[in-house]
Amino acid sequence: MARSTAHTPFLLDVLSRSLAALLGGYALSVALPVLVGLLLPVERGPATVTALLLSFLVYTGAFLWAFGVRSHWRAWSGLLFPALLCGGLATLWLTLLGDPAL
């Protein structure tokens, strides 16, 4: 694995990527299924199960992403920006339209 920058020691790079995978991956694996569960045109039960199954794939992909990109900054930004976007859209949806199942 190539080091992300010449100024970052190897152990700090691995620590940063690990934290990005753990924290950013968790945030993304929570936010994306919530948004998908709201957008699916099915009843609440099947939408919830589908979203929960999707969260396992997203969390696994987050770990692969964090250690597959060139720099640890890209790992953080590639996980946190989509998580913030999905979380913001889900919050906006629930604020403006309310829960469609209720």
ZATINU-870925 format. One line per field, with one value per residue: residue in three letters; z, y, x of N, C-alpha, C in turn; residue number from 1. Coordinates in Angstrom, 2 decimals. Layout:
% ZATINU-870925
resn <- c(Ala	...) .
nc3 <- c(Z	...) .
nc2 <- c(Y	...) .
nc1 <- c(X	...) .
cac3 <- c(Z	...) .
cac2 <- c(Y	...) .
cac1 <- c(X	...) .
cc3 <- c(Z	...) .
cc2 <- c(Y	...) .
cc1 <- c(X	...) .
resi <- c(NUM	...) .
END
This chain:
% ZATINU-870925
resn <- c(Met	Ala	Arg	Ser	Thr	Ala	His	Thr	Pro	Phe	Leu	Leu	Asp	Val	Leu	Ser	Arg	Ser	Leu	Ala	Ala	Leu	Leu	Gly	Gly	Tyr	Ala	Leu	Ser	Val	Ala	Leu	Pro	Val	Leu	Val	Gly	Leu	Leu	Leu	Pro	Val	Glu	Arg	Gly	Pro	Ala	Thr	Val	Thr	Ala	Leu	Leu	Leu	Ser	Phe	Leu	Val	Tyr	Thr	Gly	Ala	Phe	Leu	Trp	Ala	Phe	Gly	Val	Arg	Ser	His	Trp	Arg	Ala	Trp	Ser	Gly	Leu	Leu	Phe	Pro	Ala	Leu	Leu	Cys	Gly	Gly	Leu	Ala	Thr	Leu	Trp	Leu	Thr	Leu	Leu	Gly	Asp	Pro	Ala	Leu) .
nc3 <- c(0.00	-0.93	0.56	1.71	1.78	1.73	4.16	6.13	8.62	8.37	10.24	11.27	8.97	8.47	10.81	10.48	8.16	9.15	11.13	9.48	8.00	10.03	11.40	9.35	7.60	9.18	9.50	6.84	6.31	7.83	7.06	4.24	3.88	5.30	3.69	1.32	2.23	2.57	-0.04	-1.51	-3.30	-1.81	0.81	4.34	5.86	4.00	2.80	4.94	5.57	3.18	3.17	5.48	4.75	2.70	4.17	5.22	2.94	2.23	4.42	4.27	1.75	2.41	4.05	2.18	0.41	2.02	2.36	-0.21	-1.68	-2.75	-0.85	2.67	3.17	1.02	1.57	3.92	2.96	0.89	2.24	4.24	2.99	1.19	3.21	4.74	2.77	2.14	4.69	5.12	3.00	3.73	6.19	5.35	3.71	5.65	7.27	5.60	4.17	5.92	7.51	5.20	5.80	7.89) .
nc2 <- c(-1.17	2.10	5.04	7.77	10.49	12.10	13.17	12.01	9.66	6.07	4.53	6.42	6.98	4.53	4.38	6.62	5.88	3.60	4.68	6.29	4.31	2.98	5.03	6.83	4.92	3.76	5.96	6.37	3.89	4.03	6.35	6.17	3.78	4.71	6.80	5.33	3.58	5.39	6.20	3.95	2.45	0.72	-1.15	-0.38	-2.43	-4.33	-2.37	-1.54	-3.91	-4.31	-1.99	-2.43	-4.71	-3.59	-1.93	-3.56	-4.18	-1.63	-0.89	-2.77	-2.08	0.46	-0.03	-1.27	0.87	2.79	1.78	1.47	3.80	6.52	8.48	9.28	11.45	11.49	9.17	9.85	12.03	10.81	9.18	10.65	12.92	11.80	10.55	12.73	14.03	12.11	11.81	14.44	14.76	12.79	13.82	16.25	15.29	13.93	16.08	17.91	16.37	14.41	11.16	8.67	6.32	6.76) .
nc1 <- c(0.85	0.68	1.97	-0.02	0.78	3.98	4.57	3.08	3.29	3.44	1.92	0.12	-1.30	-2.56	-4.08	-5.74	-7.15	-8.41	-10.08	-11.63	-12.91	-14.32	-15.88	-16.83	-17.81	-19.80	-21.52	-22.31	-23.47	-25.72	-27.10	-27.59	-29.28	-31.54	-32.46	-32.92	-34.89	-36.96	-37.42	-38.14	-40.82	-42.58	-44.29	-43.84	-42.53	-41.16	-39.51	-37.92	-36.53	-35.12	-33.54	-32.02	-30.57	-29.11	-27.45	-25.43	-23.93	-23.09	-21.49	-19.43	-18.40	-17.49	-15.28	-13.59	-13.30	-11.99	-9.43	-8.63	-8.32	-6.15	-5.27	-5.59	-7.18	-8.92	-10.27	-11.66	-13.23	-14.64	-16.36	-17.67	-18.90	-20.92	-22.44	-23.32	-24.81	-26.84	-27.99	-28.85	-30.70	-32.59	-33.43	-34.52	-36.58	-38.19	-38.83	-40.18	-42.14	-42.97	-43.37	-43.97	-45.31	-46.99) .
cac3 <- c(0.00	-1.03	1.58	1.15	1.57	2.24	5.50	7.07	8.96	7.94	11.27	11.31	7.75	8.70	11.86	9.88	7.26	9.98	11.72	8.39	7.67	11.14	11.67	8.11	7.08	9.99	9.16	5.52	6.33	8.50	6.32	2.92	3.97	5.71	2.48	0.41	2.81	2.31	-1.47	-2.13	-3.42	-1.25	2.19	5.29	6.26	2.99	2.60	6.06	5.40	2.05	3.60	6.43	3.99	1.98	5.08	5.32	1.74	2.28	5.43	3.69	0.71	3.05	4.45	0.97	-0.12	2.88	2.15	-1.63	-2.31	-2.68	0.36	3.76	3.04	0.07	2.27	4.78	2.19	0.10	3.09	5.02	2.15	0.83	4.41	5.05	1.73	2.34	5.94	4.91	2.17	4.52	7.16	4.60	3.30	6.81	7.77	4.69	3.77	7.00	7.28	4.28	6.32	8.92) .
cac2 <- c(0.00	3.33	6.04	8.82	11.66	11.88	13.73	11.24	8.35	4.94	4.13	7.43	6.79	3.35	4.76	7.53	5.09	2.72	5.51	6.67	3.15	2.70	6.11	7.26	3.78	3.65	7.07	6.12	2.70	4.40	7.41	5.72	2.95	5.51	7.47	4.32	3.12	6.39	6.35	2.74	2.53	-0.48	-0.95	-0.06	-3.64	-4.72	-1.28	-1.58	-5.08	-4.03	-0.98	-3.04	-5.56	-2.69	-1.34	-4.47	-3.99	-0.29	-0.88	-3.54	-1.24	1.58	-0.52	-1.45	2.20	3.51	1.29	1.37	5.10	6.95	9.23	9.15	12.56	11.06	8.16	10.58	12.82	9.91	8.53	11.60	13.76	11.09	10.32	14.00	14.28	11.19	12.18	15.72	14.53	12.05	14.75	17.18	14.52	13.70	17.38	18.54	15.47	13.51	9.74	8.23	5.15	7.16) .
cac1 <- c(0.00	1.46	1.65	-0.86	1.64	5.33	4.68	2.28	3.87	2.64	0.96	-0.95	-2.10	-3.41	-5.04	-6.73	-8.01	-9.24	-11.14	-12.54	-13.73	-15.24	-16.83	-17.47	-18.59	-21.01	-22.42	-22.88	-24.33	-26.96	-27.80	-28.05	-30.49	-32.71	-32.95	-33.46	-36.15	-37.99	-37.66	-38.69	-42.28	-43.21	-44.74	-42.78	-41.79	-40.16	-38.55	-36.99	-35.66	-34.23	-32.58	-31.09	-29.66	-28.22	-26.47	-24.29	-23.12	-22.49	-20.42	-18.33	-17.82	-16.79	-13.96	-12.79	-13.02	-11.05	-8.07	-8.36	-8.04	-4.75	-4.92	-6.55	-8.13	-9.94	-11.08	-12.60	-14.20	-15.47	-17.35	-18.47	-19.75	-22.16	-23.24	-23.99	-25.81	-27.97	-28.64	-29.55	-31.88	-33.58	-33.98	-35.36	-37.77	-39.04	-39.28	-41.16	-43.24	-43.36	-43.17	-45.03	-46.03	-47.94) .
cc3 <- c(0.00	0.06	0.94	0.89	2.15	3.68	6.55	7.37	8.64	8.97	11.40	10.10	7.93	9.76	11.30	8.96	8.06	10.62	10.67	8.04	8.78	11.28	10.41	7.50	7.87	9.63	7.80	5.53	7.13	7.62	4.98	3.01	4.46	4.50	1.50	0.92	2.58	0.83	-2.13	-2.15	-2.96	0.17	3.12	5.67	5.24	2.71	3.71	5.93	4.27	2.45	4.59	5.74	3.20	2.89	5.26	4.12	1.77	3.26	4.94	2.60	1.27	3.50	3.23	0.39	0.69	2.65	0.68	-2.31	-2.01	-1.38	1.43	3.74	2.08	0.70	3.16	3.96	1.37	0.92	3.80	4.16	1.68	2.05	4.80	4.03	1.92	3.62	5.83	4.07	2.92	5.56	6.50	4.19	4.49	7.38	6.91	4.40	4.88	6.61	6.37	4.82	7.37	8.37) .
cc2 <- c(1.23	4.31	7.19	10.10	11.35	12.34	12.93	9.92	7.22	4.57	5.14	7.33	5.63	3.66	5.66	6.78	4.16	3.49	5.98	5.52	2.88	3.77	6.57	6.15	3.58	4.74	6.84	4.92	2.93	5.36	6.93	4.79	3.70	6.20	6.47	3.79	4.11	6.45	5.11	2.79	1.24	-0.18	-0.80	-1.27	-4.07	-3.62	-1.28	-2.74	-4.86	-3.02	-1.56	-3.97	-4.72	-2.13	-2.25	-4.32	-2.65	-0.26	-1.66	-2.73	-0.06	1.15	-0.70	-0.10	2.88	3.05	1.17	2.68	5.53	7.65	9.05	10.31	12.19	9.99	8.84	11.30	11.93	9.18	9.55	12.49	13.03	10.82	11.59	14.32	13.39	11.52	13.48	15.56	13.79	12.96	15.75	16.51	14.37	15.01	17.96	17.64	14.58	12.06	9.23	7.06	5.55	7.75) .
cc1 <- c(0.90	1.03	0.91	-0.07	3.01	5.48	3.91	2.97	2.89	1.57	-0.19	-1.86	-3.06	-4.46	-6.13	-7.68	-8.93	-10.39	-12.13	-13.46	-14.75	-16.31	-17.57	-18.31	-19.87	-22.01	-23.09	-23.81	-25.61	-27.77	-28.35	-29.26	-31.73	-33.31	-33.56	-34.79	-37.29	-38.38	-38.28	-40.22	-42.98	-43.65	-43.55	-41.93	-40.74	-39.12	-37.50	-36.03	-34.67	-33.16	-31.57	-30.11	-28.65	-27.13	-25.26	-23.36	-22.40	-21.33	-19.20	-17.62	-17.05	-15.40	-13.06	-12.38	-11.91	-9.61	-7.71	-8.00	-6.61	-4.39	-5.99	-7.56	-9.26	-10.84	-12.11	-13.67	-15.14	-16.51	-18.25	-19.37	-21.01	-23.05	-23.99	-25.08	-27.04	-28.73	-29.42	-30.79	-32.98	-34.22	-34.92	-36.67	-38.72	-39.58	-40.39	-42.37	-43.74	-43.09	-44.29	-45.84	-47.07	-49.19) .
resi <- c(1	2	3	4	5	6	7	8	9	10	11	12	13	14	15	16	17	18	19	20	21	22	23	24	25	26	27	28	29	30	31	32	33	34	35	36	37	38	39	40	41	42	43	44	45	46	47	48	49	50	51	52	53	54	55	56	57	58	59	60	61	62	63	64	65	66	67	68	69	70	71	72	73	74	75	76	77	78	79	80	81	82	83	84	85	86	87	88	89	90	91	92	93	94	95	96	97	98	99	100	101	102) .
END
